[in-house]
Amino acid sequence: MSKLYIVATPIGNLGDITLRALDILKTVDIIACEDTRHTMQLLTHFEIRKPMISCRSQNEEFAAQKVIKLLNEGKEVAYASDAGTPAISDPGAVLVTMTRKAGHTVVPIPGASAFATLISVAGMGGKTIIFEGFLSPKSGRRRKRLKELLETNYSVVLYESPFRIVKLLTDIADIESERNLVVGRELTKLHEEIVEGTAMQIRDNFASRVKIQGEFAIFISGKKITQLAEE
């Protein structure tokens, strides 16, 4: 049977792509991707020319059927989301499930992930970390879920856009102002910034800024780890 390769791509710095990922992208018959325009930039940088098909969250099931048809024809396919590892707050999970059910082999090609990148510099991981990704943009749902996550006492990793980061930080500070956070902005990119402090300190930091740009990953330390840090 043919193989579907799930390929992790850089979250910012193109130098973070792996040699194995490049080899796979060069040798497969076709590349399925979250956004063909975005992936084209990556392929052009590394002088790779391959036919592509779109596989976004909005059309993932339909696109997966196309991918399976290609696999049935004996073609090898790679899938890449816009940045990082597919299926981690990105499309990919539906494609993987449908491909495996169709009897084809799914091969992971590991690499960059904002989740792992932030944890590596947080310094407060603990044994259990909850990855929640993006919370609801609706205030009530967001605050309700935040309270549930903070009550677990475990460390939590969230993603957020520059448009809602202050709202998210405000919610965290309102619920537990002294909980320690590590916030990564534009991780691996030219203007990378990593800020550590209490929820209130970091909320005040970003709330005072005139303009906020870049994607965010937020590490919320577990309650026990926060207590140890204060001792």
Secondary structure as GFF3:
##gff-version 3
##sequence-region A 1 231
A	DSSP	beta_strand	3	7	.	.	.	ID=ss1
A	DSSP	three_ten_helix	14	16	.	.	.	ID=ss2
A	DSSP	alpha_helix	19	27	.	.	.	ID=ss3
A	DSSP	beta_strand	30	33	.	.	.	ID=ss4
A	DSSP	alpha_helix	36	45	.	.	.	ID=ss5
A	DSSP	beta_strand	52	54	.	.	.	ID=ss6
A	DSSP	alpha_helix	60	72	.	.	.	ID=ss7
A	DSSP	beta_strand	77	80	.	.	.	ID=ss8
A	DSSP	alpha_helix	93	101	.	.	.	ID=ss9
A	DSSP	beta_strand	105	109	.	.	.	ID=ss10
A	DSSP	alpha_helix	114	122	.	.	.	ID=ss11
A	DSSP	beta_strand	129	134	.	.	.	ID=ss12
A	DSSP	alpha_helix	139	151	.	.	.	ID=ss13
A	DSSP	beta_strand	155	160	.	.	.	ID=ss14
A	DSSP	alpha_helix	165	175	.	.	.	ID=ss15
A	DSSP	beta_strand	180	185	.	.	.	ID=ss16
A	DSSP	beta_strand	193	198	.	.	.	ID=ss17
A	DSSP	alpha_helix	199	207	.	.	.	ID=ss18
A	DSSP	beta_strand	216	220	.	.	.	ID=ss19
A	DSSP	alpha_helix	223	230	.	.	.	ID=ss20
###
